[in-house]
């Protein structure tokens, strides 16, 4: 199931017209008790309904909201929200899944955000998918524009992204690598403000993601694991700052496997990091 997305703002004229139509509808409803003819009641109710529908169609008093039901639409709408961004963009998610962060459209939109000098903040954790190489490269190259922090515990709620304190992209909780991704995008300053409060709370408690330190101190762990309730973190393996670099596997039951020594060395080479 797909849909299109627009973030058209209501103009001043549209807002005024919406208010006028609502006032007319309210007046019609108010005079119903003074009318004795039942047929006139239905006629006036019909007129009031028409005026209310016209008012709402002008978008003066409702938010744009569009739902998605597939991973492809989740990526598409995430990109469209990013395209609308002009000032700041923040995201709270899981392990920075490469299926999203290495998607060509996401990479292109991330580059455009950097070109527009948008302030970008990203919260992830506790695991990081090392295949998401572009995000690491950008964070190293533009440290004053892109800030990344790591949560020591996986965020238990829906993952979300907010742009310019107005546009929201929400993905409902899901098992790792699930082919179905459901959620919605919405234009609402009130909703964006609520999500921003959540983000700021977790941002303060998260640790600064020092990419060079992370890569140099990473220790490969040979053991694969099955996270029995995927919302919980296996602290014995992943709850420490060294050794949390992972690769999302094709097996959704396993979810992640740890990066081996060769993969970590390849990551160092790709990023141009030399460890002392």
Secondary structure by P-SEA (a helix, b strand, c coil): cbbbbbbccccaaaaaaaaaaaaaaaaaaaaccccccaaaaaaaaaaaaaaaaaaaaacccbbbbbbbccaaaaaaaaaaaaaacccbbbbbbccccccccccaaaaaaaaaaaaaccbbbbbbcccccccaaaaaaaaaaccccbbbbbbcccccccccccccccbbbbbcccccccccccccccccaaaaaaaaaaaaaaaaaccccaaaaaaaabbbbcbbbbccccccccccccccccccccccccccccccccccaaaaaaaaaaaccccc
